[in-house]
Amino acid sequence: MPGPATLRYGGLAGSLLLAVAAFFHGADSPWSPTMTARTILAGDDGWLTPLCWLAGTLLLVAAWWLGRHRVPSLRWAYVTAALWAVPLLFVLPLGSDDVYSYACQGWVLGAGHDPYAAGVQAYGCPWLDAVSPTWRESPAPYGPVFLLFAALAAAAGGSLTGALALLRVIAVLGVVLLAWRLPALARRCGVDPARAVWLAVACPLVPIHLISGAHNDAVMVGLIVAALTLTGRGRTALIAAGALIGLAAGVKATALVVLPFAMLPLRRGWWAALGAAAALGLASLASGLGFGWVTALAGSGVSVQWTSPPTAVGMTAALLGAGPGAIDVARVLGLVVLAALLTALWWHTWRDAGLDARPEVRTGKQSKGAGLALAATVALSPVFHPWYLMWPLAVLAATLRRDTLWLVVPCAVASVLCLPDGYNLALAVKSQGAIAMTLLIVTVVVMAMRKKA
């Protein structure tokens, strides 16, 4: 097993190689056709960028994977995670061009328009040529809290470069909040804080997607973890926890699945619901847009990829002759299963911990339930992107005492899915991937049924 120094500097070497790949072929402006598996094999992209991307990603993933069983100290985990992030702070966005759409959506709001009514193309954003065609005509699928942040970045930045820099700062602050509050949650759940920080903050998804890609998921997960550290306490703490969850939902509505778990036990938990409603309502009013953002959430389903299990099932059914409508049917069924599963998780958590008088036990089981709910949401949603795995990882790293391969393996695989400028390698094997994912789902279901029997 490599020593701590080997792991730290091996991962840093990987991060430096990824910075080289981002410098030469990160998501740039104006938007242009992307590097794909086909262009790499044809030699159109040369050898330096593909090699740096592949070697850098593998080094970073290997260092994280091998280090998860032996974290010398909390300070060592913090320093190592920071070292891995620094090289990616000053280069083009890596693995996604979403941050350009963030900047344009912020400009639209700052200019007094409604980003939920139409896509950025309708309002003449000056940075439109940097936005992927996929998102130019789509309304913003994010909550009012994040759009306020994006509007601030667009106004204060004064240019596309300035806006991107400030959006990355906002993402870094989200990661800092996660890193700050995660040890507190881990201690309350009886988990080693150093191990929790290593699993979540040093995960390659953080430097690649949350920091370099500046995804707003960084802010959401930071707020969720901060909220969970306040559950199981008095009325004021519960209101604050609810307010933080409300703010997280104002970034991405996904955060609302955490609220029912934060409300346990129900006899006092309604204070958390009050805090969430107040924070979300105030943010909606402050944006000047009211609650129009709720109806815009459907736009996030434009992506059709087999990496979403329900979508994969629908794609497989379509390949077998069921027609293109099979994808929509499978997605709806996935949401039905998700609703049933979330209800069952909440009921189990309420029965197991909702009436427990010991705050530390209740917090641990509440947080575990919330983390599993986020994992179910990722698995059964119509759309999947690699950085979505940070939703459950950020919480479960602080609540699960055993090393769970079912969570760590997907994070490692997801870290290598996106090429430097954002092309998802899953697109290169659509039919094969859909069939493989469907077979995996069938295998898991059969094994679970046999185990239960």
MIRO-211949 format. One record per residue: residue in one letter; x, y, z of N, C-alpha, C in turn. Coordinates in steps of 0.02 Angstrom, whole numbers, padded with zeros to 5 digits, always signed. Example, Ala and Ser with C-alpha at 12.3 -4.5 7.8 and 13.67 -1.06 7.14 Angstrom:
A+00660-00284+00390+00615-00225+00390+00660-00165+00390S+00642-00112+00354+00684-00053+00357+00645+00002+00394
END
This chain:
M+00042-00060+00000+00000+00000+00000+00044+00063+00000P+00034+00109-00047+00074+00171-00048+00068+00210+00017G+00122+00246+00035+00121+00287+00095+00084+00352+00084P+00072+00390+00138+00035+00453+00132+00066+00502+00083A+00133+00508+00084+00166+00556+00039+00156+00535-00034T+00161+00471-00047+00151+00447-00116+00080+00461-00140L+00031+00449-00096-00039+00462-00114-00050+00537-00126R-00024+00578-00081-00035+00650-00088-00005+00677-00152Y+00057+00661-00165+00090+00691-00222+00076+00655-00287G+00054+00592-00283+00029+00558-00342-00035+00591-00366G-00080+00605-00319-00142+00640-00336-00128+00710-00362L-00079+00745-00332-00061+00812-00355-00035+00810-00426A+00005+00759-00442+00030+00751-00511-00029+00742-00559G-00078+00704-00537-00138+00695-00578-00175+00761-00589S-00181+00800-00537-00214+00865-00542-00177+00912-00588L-00111+00911-00584-00071+00954-00629-00079+00933-00702L-00082+00868-00715-00093+00845-00783-00162+00865-00808L-00212+00862-00764-00279+00884-00783-00281+00959-00797A-00241+00997-00760-00237+01069-00773-00208+01083-00842V-00159+01042-00863-00130+01049-00930-00184+01034-00982A-00222+00980-00971-00276+00963-01018-00328+01018-01022A-00345+01047-00964-00394+01102-00963-00367+01164-00998F-00303+01177-00989-00272+01237-01020-00277+01232-01097F-00265+01174-01124-00264+01166-01197-00332+01151-01226H-00375+01116-01188-00438+01095-01219-00495+01093-01168G-00495+01139-01120-00552+01144-01075-00611+01177-01110A-00667+01183-01075-00726+01215-01104-00711+01289-01116D-00710+01309-01179-00687+01377-01197-00744+01417-01228S-00730+01481-01238-00777+01526-01272-00742+01553-01335P-00777+01556-01392-00846+01534-01403-00852+01458-01405W-00914+01434-01394-00925+01362-01396-00909+01335-01465S-00879+01276-01466-00863+01245-01530-00874+01170-01523P-00879+01134-01579-00888+01061-01574-00835+01030-01530T-00855+00983-01490-00812+00959-01437-00766+00902-01458M-00715+00892-01416-00674+00832-01421-00718+00772-01404T-00714+00720-01443-00753+00660-01431-00708+00599-01434A-00735+00541-01417-00697+00480-01423-00674+00469-01496R-00718+00488-01543-00702+00478-01614-00645+00525-01636T-00646+00588-01614-00593+00634-01635-00526+00615-01605I-00529+00587-01544-00466+00565-01513-00437+00507-01552L-00478+00457-01568-00454+00399-01605-00430+00418-01675A-00461+00470-01704-00440+00492-01770-00377+00535-01768G-00354+00553-01708-00294+00593-01701-00305+00667-01712D-00369+00689-01714-00384+00760-01727-00363+00805-01670D-00356+00779-01610-00342+00819-01551-00269+00812-01529G-00227+00782-01571-00158+00773-01551-00152+00719-01497W-00096+00718-01463-00086+00668-01412-00079+00697-01342L-00060+00762-01336-00044+00790-01271-00107+00794-01226T-00160+00825-01252-00220+00834-01210-00252+00768-01190P-00265+00722-01238-00295+00658-01217-00252+00620-01166L-00186+00621-01177-00142+00584-01131-00141+00616-01062C-00137+00683-01059-00138+00717-00995-00204+00705-00958W-00259+00708-00996-00324+00696-00965-00329+00626-00937L-00311+00576-00976-00317+00507-00954-00271+00492-00895A-00207+00510-00902-00159+00496-00848-00176+00535-00785G-00196+00598-00794-00212+00639-00736-00273+00613-00699T-00325+00594-00735-00385+00569-00703-00371+00503-00666L-00334+00459-00699-00319+00394-00668-00276+00402-00606L-00228+00447-00608-00186+00459-00549-00228+00487-00491L-00272+00534-00506-00312+00565-00454-00361+00515-00424V-00393+00476-00466-00440+00425-00441-00404+00372-00401A-00346+00349-00425-00308+00297-00390-00286+00320-00321A-00262+00382-00317-00239+00408-00253-00297+00412-00203W-00354+00436-00226-00413+00440-00182-00436+00370-00161W-00438+00325-00208-00462+00257-00195-00417+00222-00144L-00352+00224-00156-00305+00189-00113-00299+00221-00044G-00314+00285-00039-00307+00320+00025-00367+00315+00070R-00422+00285+00047-00483+00288+00087-00479+00245+00150H-00431+00198+00154-00426+00155+00212-00375+00180+00263R-00335+00229+00244-00282+00252+00290-00273+00328+00282V-00311+00365+00321-00306+00438+00321-00269+00458+00386P-00207+00483+00381-00168+00496+00441-00200+00542+00491S-00232+00596+00467-00263+00644+00512-00311+00689+00473L-00352+00725+00511-00398+00771+00479-00360+00826+00442R-00308+00852+00473-00268+00905+00442-00237+00880+00377W-00212+00818+00378-00181+00789+00318-00233+00785+00261A-00293+00765+00278-00346+00760+00227-00362+00829+00198Y-00367+00879+00242-00381+00947+00218-00326+00972+00171V-00264+00965+00193-00207+00991+00154-00203+00956+00086T-00213+00890+00087-00208+00852+00025-00264+00872-00024A-00325+00877+00001-00381+00896-00041-00370+00966-00071A-00342+01012-00030-00329+01080-00054-00274+01079-00108L-00223+01039-00098-00169+01035-00148-00195+01010-00215W-00240+00962-00212-00268+00934-00274-00312+00984-00310A-00342+01030-00273-00389+01078-00303-00353+01138-00334V-00297+01159-00305-00265+01221-00325-00247+01224-00399P-00217+01172-00430-00199+01179-00501-00258+01191-00547L-00318+01173-00526-00376+01180-00570-00414+01245-00559L-00388+01287-00515-00421+01351-00501-00410+01403-00556F-00357+01396-00594-00336+01451-00638-00335+01431-00712V-00372+01380-00730-00375+01358-00800-00447+01356-00823L-00458+01341-00886-00526+01337-00913-00567+01284-00876P-00633+01292-00875-00675+01242-00843-00663+01173-00872L-00663+01123-00829-00646+01055-00849-00709+01011-00843G-00722+00972-00895-00774+00922-00891-00845+00946-00904S-00856+01010-00914-00923+01036-00926-00918+01110-00946D-00967+01132-00986-00971+01203-01003-01032+01236-00972D-01061+01204-00920-01121+01231-00888-01110+01300-00858V-01049+01315-00836-01037+01379-00803-01050+01438-00849Y-01043+01427-00915-01058+01481-00962-01133+01496-00964S-01174+01444-00958-01246+01456-00955-01264+01489-00889Y-01229+01472-00834-01240+01506-00770-01229+01582-00779A-01173+01599-00812-01157+01670-00820-01210+01706-00860C-01234+01676-00914-01285+01708-00955-01352+01713-00917Q-01370+01661-00880-01431+01664-00841-01427+01719-00788G-01369+01727-00758-01359+01782-00711-01364+01849-00744W-01336+01856-00804-01342+01918-00841-01415+01934-00857V-01453+01884-00877-01524+01893-00893-01561+01921-00832L-01550+01890-00773-01584+01914-00713-01561+01984-00695G-01496+01997-00700-01470+02063-00684-01496+02117-00730A-01513+02098-00792-01539+02146-00841-01614+02158-00833G-01644+02125-00783-01715+02136-00770-01762+02089-00807H-01735+02036-00837-01777+01989-00873-01791+01926-00831D-01835+01885-00856-01854+01824-00820-01820+01763-00852P-01769+01735-00819-01734+01677-00848-01775+01613-00848Y-01834+01615-00814-01878+01557-00814-01928+01558-00871A-01935+01615-00903-01984+01622-00957-01959+01597-01024A-01893+01601-01034-01864+01581-01098-01789+01569-01089G-01758+01542-01140-01686+01532-01137-01647+01596-01145V-01583+01594-01133-01541+01655-01134-01538+01685-01204Q-01550+01645-01255-01547+01670-01324-01600+01723-01336A-01656+01718-01301-01712+01764-01312-01697+01834-01286Y-01647+01842-01243-01636+01906-01210-01572+01941-01233G-01536+01912-01280-01477+01945-01306-01418+01947-01259C-01407+01893-01222-01348+01890-01178-01285+01902-01219P-01241+01946-01198-01181+01961-01238-01132+01903-01241W-01141+01852-01200-01096+01795-01199-01129+01733-01227L-01179+01743-01269-01219+01688-01294-01176+01636-01332D-01126+01661-01369-01087+01614-01410-01046+01565-01368A-01041+01577-01302-01005+01532-01258-01049+01476-01232V-01115+01484-01238-01163+01436-01210-01175+01380-01259S-01177+01319-01234-01192+01261-01276-01261+01270-01308P-01268+01251-01372-01334+01257-01405-01390+01221-01368T-01373+01170-01330-01423+01133-01292-01460+01177-01243W-01424+01227-01215-01453+01267-01161-01471+01338-01183R-01460+01356-01245-01475+01424-01267-01550+01439-01267E-01590+01389-01280-01662+01400-01284-01700+01371-01225S-01664+01345-01176-01696+01314-01118-01699+01364-01060P-01757+01370-01027-01761+01413-00967-01715+01387-00912A-01697+01430-00867-01652+01411-00812-01686+01358-00768P-01653+01302-00754-01682+01250-00711-01661+01255-00638Y-01634+01312-00618-01607+01320-00551-01652+01365-00509G-01642+01362-00444-01683+01401-00398-01661+01474-00394P-01700+01516-00360-01687+01588-00357-01624+01605-00318V-01605+01564-00270-01544+01579-00231-01483+01578-00277F-01478+01526-00317-01420+01523-00362-01422+01576-00416L-01481+01591-00441-01485+01643-00493-01465+01712-00465L-01480+01723-00401-01457+01785-00370-01381+01786-00367F-01350+01730-00349-01277+01725-00349-01250+01737-00419A-01281+01705-00469-01257+01712-00538-01264+01784-00562A-01319+01817-00543-01329+01887-00563-01275+01931-00531L-01259+01917-00468-01206+01955-00434-01139+01944-00470A-01124+01882-00488-01061+01867-00523-01058+01902-00591A-01115+01902-00627-01116+01934-00693-01107+02009-00687A-01139+02039-00637-01135+02112-00629-01066+02134-00603A-01043+02099-00550-00979+02118-00519-00920+02099-00563G-00927+02044-00601-00872+02023-00644-00860+02070-00701G-00913+02099-00729-00906+02148-00782-00889+02120-00850S-00871+02057-00853-00854+02025-00917-00865+01950-00907L-00861+01913-00962-00870+01841-00956-00815+01810-00912T-00754+01832-00922-00699+01806-00881-00710+01822-00807G-00730+01883-00793-00743+01902-00723-00800+01864-00693A-00853+01853-00733-00911+01816-00708-00892+01744-00693L-00852+01713-00737-00831+01644-00726-00787+01639-00663A-00744+01688-00654-00701+01687-00595-00742+01691-00531L-00792+01734-00529-00833+01741-00469-00878+01680-00459L-00903+01650-00512-00942+01588-00506-00898+01532-00478R-00836+01531-00497-00791+01481-00469-00777+01495-00395V-00771+01558-00377-00763+01576-00307-00823+01553-00266I-00883+01562-00293-00943+01541-00258-00942+01465-00249A-00921+01428-00300-00917+01355-00295-00865+01335-00242V-00808+01369-00242-00757+01354-00192-00783+01367-00121L-00821+01421-00112-00850+01434-00046-00898+01379-00025G-00934+01351-00074-00978+01294-00059-00938+01234-00035V-00881+01221-00068-00838+01165-00047-00808+01179+00022V-00789+01241+00034-00761+01260+00100-00813+01248+00155L-00876+01268+00141-00929+01256+00189-00938+01181+00202L-00936+01142+00150-00940+01069+00158-00883+01043+00201A-00821+01064+00185-00763+01041+00221-00764+01063+00294W-00792+01121+00309-00795+01148+00377-00846+01109+00420R-00905+01096+00392-00958+01067+00432-00958+00990+00432L-00924+00960+00384-00925+00887+00379-00897+00852+00442P-00840+00875+00470-00815+00842+00531-00865+00845+00589A-00900+00901+00595-00950+00907+00649-01005+00855+00640L-01029+00847+00579-01081+00797+00566-01054+00727+00578A-00992+00714+00556-00963+00648+00565-00956+00631+00639R-00933+00678+00680-00927+00665+00752-00994+00649+00783R-01045+00685+00764-01112+00673+00792-01140+00605+00770C-01114+00580+00714-01138+00515+00688-01091+00458+00707G-01039+00473+00745-00993+00421+00767-00946+00396+00713V-00930+00439+00665-00886+00421+00609-00821+00461+00614D-00766+00432+00593-00701+00466+00595-00703+00527+00549P-00694+00588+00576-00697+00648+00534-00646+00649+00477A-00586+00623+00490-00534+00623+00438-00556+00580+00379R-00584+00522+00394-00607+00478+00340-00665+00510+00302A-00710+00544+00338-00766+00576+00305-00743+00631+00257V-00696+00672+00279-00669+00725+00237-00633+00696+00177W-00596+00642+00187-00561+00612+00131-00610+00586+00079L-00661+00550+00101-00708+00521+00053-00745+00575+00014A-00766+00629+00048-00808+00679+00014-00768+00736-00017V-00725+00767+00021-00691+00828-00002-00632+00812-00049A-00599+00755-00038-00543+00736-00082-00566+00695-00141C-00630+00679-00146-00656+00641-00203-00639+00678-00268P-00615+00644-00319-00598+00678-00382-00655+00718-00413L-00717+00701-00397-00773+00740-00423-00771+00813-00398V-00739+00824-00340-00736+00892-00312-00690+00937-00354P-00625+00920-00361-00583+00965-00402-00603+00968-00475I-00626+00912-00503-00642+00911-00575-00707+00948-00589H-00760+00934-00552-00825+00960-00569-00850+01017-00524L-00841+01010-00459-00866+01063-00415-00823+01126-00417I-00757+01117-00423-00713+01175-00422-00695+01198-00492S-00666+01155-00532-00648+01176-00600-00711+01190-00642G-00759+01144-00639-00821+01155-00676-00868+01205-00644A-00854+01225-00581-00893+01276-00545-00968+01259-00541H-00984+01196-00533-01054+01176-00530-01087+01200-00465N-01149+01222-00471-01185+01248-00413-01201+01194-00363D-01191+01131-00379-01201+01076-00331-01156+01085-00270A-01099+01120-00278-01054+01132-00222-01089+01172-00168V-01126+01223-00187-01162+01263-00138-01218+01223-00107M-01253+01184-00147-01309+01145-00121-01286+01095-00068V-01235+01056-00083-01214+01004-00035-01183+01035+00027G-01149+01092+00020-01122+01126+00078-01177+01148+00125L-01231+01176+00098-01288+01197+00139-01323+01138+00171I-01330+01083+00135-01363+01024+00162-01325+00996+00222V-01260+00988+00215-01220+00961+00270-01221+01009+00330A-01217+01074+00317-01222+01123+00372-01289+01117+00407A-01343+01106+00370-01409+01099+00400-01413+01037+00444L-01386+00981+00421-01391+00919+00459-01353+00921+00524T-01302+00964+00529-01266+00970+00593-01309+01004+00646L-01363+01035+00626-01406+01072+00673-01468+01033+00694T-01481+00977+00662-01541+00939+00679-01531+00905+00747G-01587+00888+00779-01584+00855+00843-01570+00902+00900R-01573+00968+00888-01560+01017+00940-01624+01055+00957G-01618+01115+00982-01677+01153+01003-01713+01187+00946R-01764+01226+00965-01808+01257+00915-01770+01304+00869T-01727+01346+00897-01690+01394+00855-01645+01358+00805A-01612+01304+00828-01568+01266+00783-01608+01232+00728L-01668+01208+00745-01710+01176+00695-01733+01226+00642I-01751+01286+00663-01770+01337+00615-01711+01354+00569A-01651+01359+00599-01592+01373+00559-01577+01316+00510A-01585+01254+00534-01574+01196+00490-01623+01198+00431G-01686+01212+00446-01736+01217+00393-01720+01272+00345A-01697+01329+00371-01680+01386+00327-01623+01367+00280L-01573+01331+00306-01517+01310+00263-01540+01262+00209I-01586+01217+00227-01613+01171+00176-01654+01210+00125G-01691+01261+00148-01728+01303+00101-01682+01339+00053L-01626+01364+00079-01578+01398+00035-01547+01348-00014A-01533+01287+00010-01506+01235-00034-01556+01219-00090A-01621+01215-00072-01672+01203-00122-01678+01262-00170G-01659+01321-00147-01658+01380-00190-01601+01379-00239V-01554+01332-00230-01502+01320-00279-01525+01265-00327K-01543+01208-00299-01573+01152-00337-01628+01122-00294A-01685+01112-00325-01744+01088-00288-01734+01019-00258T-01684+00982-00282-01668+00916-00257-01660+00916-00181A-01634+00970-00154-01620+00973-00082-01682+00962-00039L-01740+00972-00067-01802+00965-00028-01813+00894-00004V-01781+00844-00035-01791+00775-00011-01760+00766+00058V-01716+00811+00078-01684+00807+00144-01731+00832+00199L-01775+00877+00182-01816+00911+00233-01857+00863+00276P-01893+00814+00248-01932+00770+00292-01890+00734+00345F-01827+00720+00329-01784+00686+00377-01760+00734+00431A-01750+00797+00412-01730+00848+00461-01787+00864+00509M-01848+00849+00490-01906+00865+00530-01920+00815+00586L-01884+00760+00589-01895+00710+00640-01864+00731+00706P-01897+00719+00763-01965+00693+00771-02017+00747+00753L-02074+00726+00728-02122+00773+00700-02151+00822+00751R-02151+00803+00814-02182+00848+00863-02144+00914+00869R-02079+00915+00850-02041+00978+00849-02016+00996+00780G-02017+00947+00735-01985+00957+00670-02019+01008+00625W-02081+01026+00641-02115+01075+00599-02079+01143+00600W-02038+01154+00650-01999+01217+00651-01949+01218+00593A-01923+01159+00576-01878+01154+00518-01915+01170+00454A-01977+01144+00448-02017+01159+00389-02031+01234+00384L-02044+01265+00441-02057+01337+00442-01996+01375+00418G-01937+01356+00442-01875+01389+00421-01862+01381+00347A-01875+01321+00321-01865+01309+00249-01912+01351+00207A-01976+01353+00227-02025+01391+00188-02008+01465+00189A-01987+01490+00247-01971+01561+00253-01910+01579+00209A-01858+01538+00213-01797+01553+00174-01811+01550+00099L-01847+01498+00078-01861+01490+00007-01908+01544-00018G-01957+01563+00024-02003+01616+00004-01969+01683-00002L-01925+01699+00046-01890+01763+00044-01843+01766-00017A-01809+01710-00032-01765+01709-00090-01804+01718-00154S-01863+01687-00158-01904+01694-00218-01927+01766-00228L-01945+01798-00173-01966+01868-00177-01907+01914-00193A-01849+01899-00162-01790+01941-00174-01768+01939-00247S-01779+01883-00280-01759+01878-00350-01805+01918-00396G-01863+01937-00370-01911+01974-00410-01951+01931-00458L-01944+01865-00451-01975+01819-00498-02030+01776-00467G-02038+01783-00401-02089+01742-00368-02071+01668-00372F-02122+01627-00384-02112+01555-00384-02114+01525-00455G-02100+01567-00504-02100+01542-00573-02047+01489-00586W-01996+01486-00543-01943+01438-00553-01967+01365-00545V-02022+01356-00508-02046+01288-00497-02066+01255-00563T-02099+01293-00606-02123+01266-00670-02066+01256-00720A-02009+01286-00707-01953+01281-00755-01911+01219-00744L-01924+01182-00690-01881+01125-00674-01885+01070-00727A-01940+01066-00764-01947+01013-00814-01895+01018-00869G-01866+01076-00879-01817+01086-00932-01753+01047-00922S-01740+01025-00860-01677+00989-00848-01678+00919-00876G-01736+00894-00901-01740+00827-00927-01723+00821-01001V-01695+00875-01031-01681+00875-01102-01628+00823-01120S-01583+00807-01074-01530+00759-01087-01558+00687-01085V-01539+00646-01134-01560+00576-01136-01497+00533-01138Q-01479+00505-01081-01419+00464-01077-01432+00402-01035W-01399+00347-01053-01411+00284-01018-01381+00283-00948T-01342+00334-00930-01315+00337-00862-01370+00349-00810S-01429+00371-00832-01488+00371-00788-01522+00303-00795P-01526+00264-00741-01556+00197-00746-01626+00195-00777P-01674+00238-00756-01739+00235-00789-01735+00250-00864T-01694+00299-00882-01686+00316-00953-01655+00257-00990A-01608+00223-00959-01577+00165-00991-01628+00110-01005V-01672+00098-00957-01725+00048-00967-01769+00068-01026G-01788+00133-01029-01829+00157-01084-01793+00152-01151M-01729+00167-01152-01690+00161-01214-01687+00089-01237T-01678+00043-01189-01675-00028-01207-01742-00052-01235A-01796-00030-01202-01863-00048-01227-01874-00021-01298A-01850+00040-01310-01857+00069-01377-01817+00029-01428L-01757+00006-01409-01717-00034-01454-01751-00100-01471L-01791-00125-01423-01825-00189-01434-01892-00181-01469G-01907-00119-01491-01967-00107-01531-02024-00074-01496A-02014-00051-01434-02070-00019-01398-02083+00052-01422G-02039+00081-01461-02050+00149-01485-02017+00201-01441P-02006+00262-01467-01971+00315-01429-02009+00336-01367G-02074+00327-01364-02112+00345-01305-02095+00304-01245A-02060+00248-01255-02041+00205-01199-01997+00241-01149I-01956+00288-01174-01911+00325-01130-01952+00367-01081D-02003+00402-01106-02044+00443-01062-02081+00400-01011V-02106+00343-01034-02142+00298-00988-02096+00273-00933A-02035+00252-00953-01987+00227-00904-01968+00281-00854R-01961+00342-00877-01943+00397-00832-01999+00411-00781V-02061+00409-00804-02118+00419-00759-02120+00363-00707L-02111+00301-00729-02111+00245-00683-02053+00251-00633G-01996+00277-00656-01941+00288-00610-01958+00337-00556L-01994+00390-00574-02014+00440-00524-02066+00411-00476V-02109+00367-00501-02158+00334-00457-02122+00290-00406V-02074+00251-00430-02034+00209-00385-01996+00252-00335L-01969+00308-00359-01932+00353-00315-01977+00379-00259A-02038+00401-00276-02084+00426-00225-02098+00373-00173A-02110+00311-00196-02124+00257-00149-02063+00242-00105L-02004+00243-00136-01943+00228-00098-01928+00283-00047L-01937+00346-00066-01926+00401-00018-01974+00396+00041T-02036+00378+00027-02085+00370+00080-02064+00314+00127A-02042+00258+00098-02020+00201+00139-01959+00218+00181L-01912+00254+00151-01852+00275+00188-01870+00320+00247W-01916+00367+00234-01936+00413+00288-01972+00374+00343W-02015+00329+00324-02052+00290+00374-02005+00248+00416H-01957+00216+00383-01908+00175+00420-01867+00219+00467T-01846+00277+00443-01806+00322+00485-01848+00348+00544W-01910+00365+00531-01954+00389+00585-01963+00334+00638R-01975+00274+00616-01986+00218+00662-01922+00202+00701D-01865+00210+00668-01802+00190+00699-01772+00244+00743A-01783+00308+00725-01748+00361+00761-01792+00421+00778G-01851+00424+00749-01891+00484+00758-01911+00498+00829L-01917+00444+00870-01937+00453+00939-01880+00443+00988D-01820+00433+00963-01762+00423+01006-01745+00487+01043A-01734+00481+01108-01722+00541+01149-01650+00565+01145R-01604+00525+01119-01534+00544+01117-01519+00582+01052P-01502+00645+01056-01492+00686+00996-01439+00658+00949E-01384+00630+00976-01330+00606+00932-01353+00545+00891V-01393+00502+00923-01419+00444+00886-01468+00466+00833R-01511+00513+00851-01561+00537+00804-01528+00572+00745T-01478+00613+00759-01443+00647+00705-01411+00598+00656G-01379+00546+00682-01347+00497+00640-01397+00462+00594K-01454+00442+00622-01502+00406+00582-01541+00452+00535Q-01554+00512+00558-01584+00561+00512-01539+00574+00452S-01475+00585+00466-01428+00602+00412-01418+00543+00365K-01415+00483+00393-01409+00424+00350-01470+00417+00305G-01529+00427+00334-01589+00425+00293-01589+00477+00239A-01567+00538+00255-01563+00591+00206-01514+00574+00150G-01456+00546+00169-01406+00527+00120-01431+00472+00073L-01466+00422+00101-01494+00369+00060-01549+00396+00014A-01587+00445+00039-01639+00477-00002-01607+00513-00061L-01551+00547-00049-01516+00580-00104-01488+00529-00153A-01463+00472-00128-01438+00420-00172-01494+00392-00216A-01552+00381-00186-01609+00357-00224-01630+00407-00277T-01627+00471-00259-01645+00524-00307-01598+00524-00367V-01534+00516-00354-01485+00513-00409-01499+00452-00453A-01513+00395-00422-01521+00333-00459-01585+00331-00501L-01637+00364-00478-01702+00357-00511-01726+00419-00547S-01686+00471-00549-01705+00532-00585-01697+00521-00661P-01733+00560-00701-01730+00552-00774-01662+00570-00804V-01624+00612-00768-01560+00636-00794-01505+00623-00743F-01447+00603-00767-01389+00592-00723-01328+00627-00753H-01292+00664-00711-01227+00691-00728-01178+00670-00674P-01114+00660-00690-01066+00634-00641-01065+00671-00575W-01070+00737-00576-01066+00776-00514-01126+00767-00469Y-01180+00737-00494-01238+00724-00452-01221+00675-00395L-01170+00633-00406-01152+00586-00354-01125+00619-00291M-01106+00683-00296-01085+00719-00237-01143+00731-00189W-01204+00729-00212-01261+00739-00167-01262+00687-00112P-01265+00622-00128-01265+00574-00073-01197+00566-00040L-01142+00571-00080-01076+00560-00051-01062+00610+00005A-01081+00673-00004-01066+00724+00046-01098+00708+00113V-01156+00675+00112-01190+00659+00175-01170+00590+00201L-01169+00541+00157-01154+00472+00179-01082+00463+00202A-01036+00505+00177-00967+00501+00201-00963+00513+00276A-01010+00551+00302-01010+00568+00373-01055+00523+00414T-01091+00477+00383-01140+00438+00419-01129+00362+00415L-01094+00339+00363-01082+00267+00356-01015+00248+00385R-01016+00201+00431-00954+00182+00464-00914+00131+00424R-00947+00094+00381-00913+00044+00341-00899+00072+00271D-00846+00044+00241-00828+00065+00173-00878+00034+00125T-00918+00074+00093-00971+00050+00050-00951+00057-00023L-00934+00001-00054-00913+00001-00124-00970+00024-00169W-01032+00013-00149-01089+00032-00191-01091+00107-00203L-01058+00146-00159-01056+00218-00167-00990+00242-00196V-00935+00212-00174-00869+00235-00194-00854+00216-00267V-00873+00156-00287-00859+00134-00356-00892+00180-00407P-00958+00196-00401-00987+00243-00450-00953+00310-00453C-00930+00335-00395-00894+00400-00394-00829+00395-00433A-00793+00340-00425-00730+00331-00461-00743+00327-00536V-00793+00288-00556-00809+00281-00627-00833+00347-00656A-00876+00382-00619-00903+00446-00644-00849+00498-00655S-00794+00492-00617-00740+00542-00623-00706+00539-00691V-00712+00483-00726-00677+00476-00791-00725+00480-00850L-00787+00499-00838-00837+00499-00892-00832+00558-00939C-00810+00616-00914-00812+00677-00955-00743+00696-00981L-00738+00707-01046-00676+00732-01076-00666+00805-01057P-00606+00833-01069-00590+00900-01043-00641+00954-01058D-00669+00955-01119-00716+01010-01135-00789+00991-01125G-00801+00933-01093-00869+00918-01072-00904+00861-01107Y-00874+00833-01159-00906+00777-01193-00910+00717-01146N-00970+00687-01140-00979+00630-01096-00967+00566-01136L-00919+00526-01114-00901+00465-01151-00959+00416-01156A-01010+00424-01113-01068+00380-01117-01104+00388-01184L-01096+00446-01216-01128+00458-01281-01098+00414-01336A-01038+00390-01325-01004+00350-01377-01030+00278-01379V-01066+00257-01327-01091+00188-01324-01164+00189-01301K-01206+00225-01336-01275+00234-01314-01312+00167-01309S-01316+00130-01363-01354+00067-01363-01323+00016-01316Q-01257+00007-01321-01223-00041-01279-01230-00023-01205G-01223+00042-01190-01228+00064-01121-01298+00053-01093A-01349+00068-01134-01418+00059-01111-01432-00014-01095I-01410-00059-01138-01422-00130-01127-01383-00154-01065A-01321-00132-01058-01280-00152-01000-01311-00127-00935M-01334-00064-00935-01365-00037-00875-01430-00074-00858T-01469-00091-00909-01531-00127-00897-01517-00196-00867L-01467-00231-00894-01448-00296-00867-01423-00290-00795L-01387-00236-00780-01363-00225-00712-01422-00215-00665I-01472-00176-00686-01530-00164-00645-01567-00229-00631V-01577-00270-00683-01611-00334-00675-01572-00378-00626T-01505-00380-00633-01464-00420-00588-01471-00398-00516V-01468-00333-00504-01474-00307-00436-01542-00323-00406V-01595-00314-00446-01662-00328-00421-01670-00402-00404V-01645-00447-00447-01650-00519-00434-01612-00538-00372M-01551-00511-00365-01511-00526-00306-01544-00502-00242A-01574-00442-00245-01609-00415-00187-01669-00458-00168M-01706-00481-00218-01763-00524-00204-01743-00590-00175R-01688-00619-00200-01664-00682-00172-01640-00675-00100K-01606-00618-00088-01581-00606-00020-01639-00597+00029K-01692-00562+00005-01750-00551+00048-01787-00616+00061A-01789-00660+00010-01823-00725+00018-01784-00771+00065
END
